[in-house]
Amino acid sequence: MDNKNLLTIKPAIQKGFEGYAKTDEGIKFYGYVPIEKTCCITYNMKNPSTDKGASFSISFSNKDAIHIENVLKLEIGTRRPISEIYHSGDIYMTCLVGSHPVISHAEKRYSFSFAKNEDYDELLALLSEYLERQDTISKEEKKLREDLRKEREAYIENYRKKRKF
């Protein structure tokens, strides 16, 4: 792909899943449809003049969604001028400084990144919106999310104190 075409590609993140997923009824195709009680995103990069491009769809377990939300909030709270790696559970993320961060699930062996830094903010908003729904997560998952919030806030506070010298 040459630089001229690269500048015309418009990335977009959508709530929902596109592709085949297993359900109680068997394998089913989803076209930008949220899978019930699952956090789903589809990321598209399309060239507006040709409508061709690439995309990926991922559905996160509630636990993975909680850990991804945590690393994104850690990165925001401690943004540094040097490269940093954040992790929560099996989720790892490089910081927004330099190249675009990669979010990886070490155990499930998947990684993804976005074309624009603003897309990470949009992912965080989608994750938080999903996790805030009353019927979405279990009591144990709510406790995990709350425990991670407390740990994150203490870590960020400690980081800010250290930066003041």
Order of alpha helices (4+ residues) and beta strands (2+ residues): alpha-beta-beta-beta-beta-beta-alpha-beta-beta-beta-beta-alpha-alpha
